[in-house]
Amino acid sequence: MPDAVLPAAQLTVTASLVAWMVIGFTRKSGRGWMSYPLFSRATFVIIDLTGTKDGRTEPVNPYAFLSPGTFLLPPPQLQAVVTHLVSSGRYDRIDGHGRCLSVRGEQPIEVRDSRVVL
């Protein structure tokens, strides 16, 4: 009888761990059936930016001005990057459009005359 106790305990612990993981991944904390709670609270922007300097325009990659390894760009951080690029004299103005993804879903976002507008 004692030989069967260890496998039964291992099976119980394994089944409990699997059930806990399944419940954690299927809870509707964000959008979608298999959303993970950590990422459901994240807010980030996918945007095309155009910088203007002396009448010439060029595309701007805001991720090039973030810390290495940073992959989420929320609107306040996007505004900080845009403000830095304009105040440093690199561009006279920055414009663009895209979308903001968050727990509330997808919203349009624009950058007009170097100001982020949701």
C-alpha positions in Angstrom: 0.0 0.0 0.0 2.7 2.6 0.8 4.2 2.1 -2.7 1.0 3.4 -4.3 1.0 6.6 -2.1 3.9 8.4 -3.9 2.5 7.9 -7.4 -1.0 9.0 -6.2 0.5 12.1 -4.6 2.5 12.9 -7.8 -0.6 12.5 -9.9 -2.7 14.7 -7.6 -0.1 17.5 -7.6 0.4 17.2 -11.4 -3.4 17.3 -12.0 -3.8 20.3 -9.7 -1.0 22.2 -11.4 -2.4 21.5 -14.9 -5.9 22.6 -13.7 -4.5 25.9 -12.2 -2.7 26.6 -15.5 -5.8 25.9 -17.6 -7.9 28.2 -15.4 -5.3 30.9 -15.5 -5.2 30.9 -19.3 -8.9 30.6 -19.9 -10.0 33.3 -17.5 -11.3 36.3 -19.5 -9.1 39.0 -18.0 -8.4 40.5 -21.4 -9.9 39.8 -24.8 -9.9 36.4 -26.4 -10.2 32.9 -25.0 -6.5 32.2 -24.3 -5.4 35.6 -23.1 -2.8 35.6 -20.4 -3.5 38.1 -17.6 0.0 39.6 -17.7 -0.4 40.8 -21.3 -4.1 41.7 -21.1 -3.2 44.8 -19.1 -0.5 46.0 -21.5 -1.1 49.0 -23.7 0.9 49.5 -26.8 0.9 51.4 -30.1 1.4 50.3 -33.7 2.0 53.4 -35.7 3.5 54.9 -38.9 5.3 58.1 -38.2 6.6 60.7 -40.7 9.1 63.3 -39.6 9.4 66.7 -41.4 12.6 68.7 -41.4 13.1 71.8 -43.7 10.2 70.7 -45.9 11.6 67.1 -46.5 9.8 64.1 -45.0 11.1 60.7 -43.9 9.7 57.8 -42.0 10.5 57.7 -38.2 11.0 54.5 -36.3 10.1 55.3 -32.6 11.5 51.9 -31.5 15.0 53.0 -32.5 14.9 55.5 -29.6 13.8 53.1 -26.9 15.9 51.0 -24.5 17.2 47.7 -26.0 14.7 44.9 -25.4 11.7 47.3 -25.1 8.9 46.1 -27.3 5.9 47.8 -25.8 5.3 51.4 -26.7 2.3 53.0 -24.7 1.0 56.4 -25.7 2.8 58.4 -23.0 6.1 56.9 -24.0 5.4 57.6 -27.7 4.7 61.2 -26.7 8.1 61.3 -24.9 9.9 60.0 -28.0 8.1 62.5 -30.3 8.8 65.4 -27.9 12.5 64.4 -27.7 12.9 64.2 -31.5 11.3 67.6 -32.0 13.0 69.4 -29.1 16.4 68.0 -30.1 16.0 69.7 -33.5 16.0 66.4 -35.5 12.6 67.2 -36.9 10.4 70.3 -37.1 7.3 68.2 -36.7 6.1 64.6 -36.6 2.8 63.2 -37.9 1.4 59.7 -38.1 -1.5 57.4 -37.7 -2.0 53.9 -36.3 -3.8 52.0 -33.6 -3.6 51.6 -29.9 -4.2 48.1 -28.5 -5.2 47.7 -24.8 -7.6 45.8 -22.6 -10.3 48.0 -24.0 -9.7 46.7 -27.5 -8.3 48.5 -30.5 -8.6 52.3 -30.9 -7.3 54.6 -33.6 -4.4 56.9 -32.6 -2.8 59.8 -34.4 0.2 62.1 -34.1 -0.8 65.6 -35.3 1.8 68.3 -35.2 3.9 66.3 -32.8 1.0 65.6 -30.3 -0.3 62.1 -29.6 -4.1 62.1 -30.0 -6.2 59.1 -29.0 
